[in-house]
Amino acid sequence: MLLVSYVGMEPKTIKLSQSNLENGTLAIMLQYSISALATVEVSVSTGYQTIPRERATGSFVVIDSALLNRSISTNILDRLDGTTSGLIFNKSLTNQGNNATISIRGRSTLFANPDPLIVLDNFPYDGDLNNINPADIESVTILKDAAAASIWGVRAGNGVIVITTKRGKYNQKPTIHFTNNLTLKAKPDQYYLPRLSSAEYIDAERFLFEKGAYNTTINNGFGAISDVVDILTRQRNNSITEQEAATALDRLKNQDVRNDINKYLLRESILQQHQLNINGGGLNNRYFISTAYDRNKNAAVSDQFDRITITANNTYQLLNNRAELFTGITFTNSITRSNITSYSPFTPYEQLADPNGNALPVYGGLQLLRRSYIDTAGDGKLLDWNFRPLEERYANTKDGLTDYRINTTFKYSLLDGLDISLNYQYERANGSRENLNNVNSFFTRNLINTHSITDGLTGDIRRVIPTGDIINRRNNSFGSHYGRFQLNFSRKFRQHHDVNVVAGIEVKSYRSDYNSQTLYGYDPLTASNQNATIDFTALYPLFYNPARSGRIPSEQMEQWASDRYRSYYFNGSYGFKSRYILSLSARKDQSNLFGVNSNQKGVPLWSAGFLYKLSEEDFYNISWLPKLAIRATYGYNGNVDRSMSALFTSTLFTYNMYNVLYARVVNPPNPSLRWEKIENINLGLDFSIHGNILQGSIEYYRKKGLDLIGSASIAPQTGISSFKGNTANILTNGIDVVLHAVISDRKIKWNTDFLLSFTRDKVTKYDFKQSTNLTVARSNPQNPAVNYPYYALFSFAWEGLNAEGNPVGIADGSESTNYAAILNSTNTEALVYSGNATPATFGSLRNTFSFGRASLSANITYKLGYYFRRNSISYATLLNGGVNAYQQADYSKRWQQPGDELRTNVPSFTYPANANRDNFYQYSTALIENASHIRLQDIQFNYLLNTGARFPLKNARLILYVRNIGILWKSTDHNIDPDFTLGNAIPDPLSVSMGINFNL
């Protein structure tokens, strides 16, 4: 017998005989081995064990450091966008729902935690993801189905992201690796958001002024009015002539506050990353030590982010290699500086600076008072009450975060194939926010003046709030202990039988603390304050309106929370001839949050999986399809809502309007409260075509969320009208397709990666009903409709405009303009289901070209089959004024004269405004848009320098990376990026990154 093997080929055993010899030569034909060439070096890390990819029955994706480092960012999760199937970043979801930043395979819960579990170096990570340095990451594994993720139990219902940091290598000389990246990002596009032009807004103000819309504010003598209303008022009072008013208005029509915002408040962002690591090892140890510094100067001129990370991982072989000790220490310190006194223009024609660049005051928005009142209030005895945005461009808030993580693992081999491991992790994070408003800031001056009191006899001013700085401090922290004892067994019997088992117990204790306080009359030199002079329970009259009163905000709060978990788990697999593999996983989680009796505090979860490598059967002879494997898994994982408790809980608040303490019920007693469970089914097909030209996988999955937390009605005589319990179910189906194609393998190499994901969810049970059709259309995710997606968009039927420019709907089956009847109807069948607000289909197409030392890749992403509700004009908002009054679309497209109803759907401008009319229009089908689009997400070019043997730099590589390039196609005709439709969101601007990395 002759055994022939070759790298990248399937080994072959041949029986030697005269019959297979030709002219003394033995002809042997080997087949390409996809497992050897593409996947055998890839391992799947579940956080409990690392298994070869070919032995995994579950659904997973492994992203190596090369793909992670293809993009440049300071956040590890940003590097996953568009690189893996089944995972989507939710960028434009309604703020009415329980939103997740990212989702893996759609929706699994309604109101519990919707985010995937993050596992870092074998332990759940409770800290801020911004603390994780991407340069330290070796690989990221996405666990998607029950067989892959159920070992994590109740925290795995939304999928698991397993992050593994870098390690050194045994018997390797010390290697120093340096990475430096510089990213330049354009200013946010202030001209992206639709709005009334200065001329349009002035015309609208003139119309409303003539109707008397501002008379109440004008007559109170102090309320903020715009420059236009001030001009029109002075003209009406004969303080200025008609010509002078016209000249002043014409000047304002030519002003655009966005120009000043771009010039004075924004800048091009500069992001810097510097990272240095040393790694290597000897005969019995290996190490990886890194340090990194990141600095981001963000778009707002006051904003800056600084982060320092230090990581040290060491592994030691002990006791003649029978024992292994791993220690890991990670330290992160970050400081974010910003100005939370955000400026939003009151009108589109505001001016922030005069021609010489001197700061000008503005009125409206943060400034609630008008110019004429401020100039005379207090007879000059008050602090300056003007708000000048240019004088507030400094960072008044500092967010500090210190995070350190210590973990250790000790493994000991008891017998051949049997070892034990002890794991322990301690994590501590301390966060602080210090908002310092110095005595010269508008915030402090305004608050002191507002609560000042005039002596009726002397006319002197008594300041209830003492003169000095005002500082608000908030501190939050958490500490967690995580321990695990695990048995590991792996052995091969009689060449064909592989048995692999892990079993263990783990415990976790987690405590979080929060406290805050505000200090008045604060002196930073002595750290003293004058809070003792203030009665925080008293009601003080407002200086500008003594008929109203208010308390001095104290914001003194302290709270803490504690969770404890205990879990038992088992995971095993059996393989026969490495061809048939059966896996089984079981886990029981217990927590102090659920149940009253001991047997109610835990939940058993399990999964089973099967892998069949059909192409390794003797009868298999499809030469063009050398790899074909089938996978199937079934099981349960779960989810937890940490805000819930089986016991009665309440929150104590400070003084109410009656000047007494009060409490609010958070959770009524619910002794039958249970964990959420998610039933998972996954069917997969793995394949490759001859020569590795095309390889990939196709998977179908179904997730059924059971006993989900939801709202339900309860008899009012209990003291409450509704409660949250296990009252809901949801069903999610989907398909994931992953394809890798080698288009060319010659001098110019061309590889293509195609990802396609299809997902659809449906709420199958929910016991609480929305009160009116308006609440359904406005906020369906708060109480989702049964048999529709969680993010279902419902709308009122649109019948166009009538001859008076009024929108027409349907009431009781007939066309109607009775908007109150339409909105308040409880007949949900009258609503139109407009579609899902999350993509039904999404994925990416990445092409990579390489020639010699150069490589070029481009990633195109797509999202299809979903919808959004675009914003349009609200005349009630326009009438009420405020910072959002002019930031609206479609004013120029409104109905203005008979016949316009044939060309536009935008209603006429009426006074007084009808809020019901506005709401009907805003939530009608007229404003539903198809969000489907395709975008060129990024392009990366890198070049490996030829440094030569004498030059100290090794593997020096230059990188050029361009991100947020633009949309290639979109379904909607409006100038809207479908990923940025919520509120005043502005698309991420174009960024260009340059980097170099090398070894010494």
Protein Blocks (a to p, Z undefined) as FASTA:
>chain_A
ZZdddehiacddddddfklpgghiacddddddfklmmmmmpccdehlaccdfklpmbdcd
dddfklmmmpgcfbfklmmgopaghiacdfkbcfkbccdfbdceiaabfklcfbdcddee
hiacfbdfklpcfklpmbdcddfbfmlmmmnommlmnopaddddddddehiacddddddd
ddddddddfklpgcddfklmmmmmmmmmmnopmmmmmmnopaccdfklmmmmmmmnomac
fklmmmmmmmmmmpcfklmmmmmmgccddddddddddddddfkbccdddddddddddfbl
kbccddddddddddddeehhlaccddddddddddddddfbbcddfbfkbcfbdfkopacd
deehjllbdfklmmmgonlpaccfbdcfklmmccfbdcddddddddddddddfbghiacd
dddddddddddddddddfkbmklmmmmmmmgccdfklopacdfbacdddddddddddddd
dddddddddddeehlaccddddddddddddddddddddehiafklopafklmpcfkbccd
dfklmkbccdddfkpacdddddddddddddddddehhlaccdddddddddfkgojbfklm
pccdddddddddfklpfklccfklmbccddddddddddddfkbcfbdcdddddddfkopa
cdddfbdcdfkbccddddddddddddddehhlagcdddddddddehiacdddddfknopa
bdcddfbccddddddddddddfbfcfbccdddddddddddddfbdfbdcfblklmmmmmm
lmccehiafklccddddebjafkopacddeehiacfbfklmmmpcblklpccfbjfbdfb
gcdddddddehjbccdddddddehiacddddddfklmmngpjklmmcghklmpcfbghjl
mmbcbdcddddddfklmmmmmmmmklgccfbdcddfbacddddddebjmlmbghiacddd
dehkbcfbdfblbdcdfklmghjaccddddddddddddZZ
